């Protein structure tokens, strides 16, 4: 199983059409995500990890690194096993 970071980067890369996604990348400024992209990313992350995220809180996440931390915490809260 891939780590949360690897999975988040893979989804962002696929959805946003970016070859390389770095942990410090900002979804909008660096990766070009627009509002609809952000909503779709949240849905994709929920599906990938089998979790439900608070949409407002999830949409407030700015960077790939913040998304990794946010998703990790949600997984722990919801009892979903993940690879660190």
N, C-alpha and C positions, 0 to 999 in steps of 0.2 A: 504494500500500500504506500502511496506517495504521502509526503508530509502535507500539512495544511498549506504551507507556503508554496510548494510545488503545484498543488491543485489550484490554488487561487491564481497563480501566475499563468497556468495553462488555460484556465477559463477566460481570464482577461485578454490573453494573447489571441485566443480563438475569436472571441466576441468582438474585439476592437481592431482585429487585423494588424496587430503589432508583433513583429518578430521577437523582440527581446523586451521582457518586462522585468524591471528591477524593483527591489523591495522598497526603495525610496520614491518610486514614481507616484505622482499625483494622477488620479484617474482622469480628471478633466484637463489639467494643464499639460501633463506629459504624454498621456495616452489618448487624448482627444475624445473622451467620453462625453456625450451630451445627455440631457435629462432622461430621454427614453432609454439610452444605453445603460444608465445607472440603474434604472428600474429593472431592466432585463437582467443585468448582472446579479442583482439581489435575488431574483427568481432562480437564476442558474446556480448560485451558491447554495440556496436553500435545497434545490434538487440534488446537487452534488453531495452535500453533507447530510441530507435527511433531517434538516432542522427548519424551524420557523423563526424568522427574525422580525423584530419590530421594524417596520419599514422606515419610519422617520429616523430612528437611531441608525439603521443601516445606511440610509442615504446621506447621513451626516459624516460618514467615514470618507476621508480625503485621499489617503495613500494606500498602496498595496500592503505595506507593513501594518498599518492600522486595521485593514480588513482582516489580515491574518490573526491579529490579536483579538479582534471583535468576534470573528467566527470561532476561534478556539474557545473563547469564554462562553459563547452561546452553546457550543457542543458540550462543554463541561456542565453547564446549567441544565441541559436537556438530556444528559446521560448518554451522549453519543460518543462512542470510542473513536479516537483519532490517533494518528501517528504524529508524534512531536517532531 
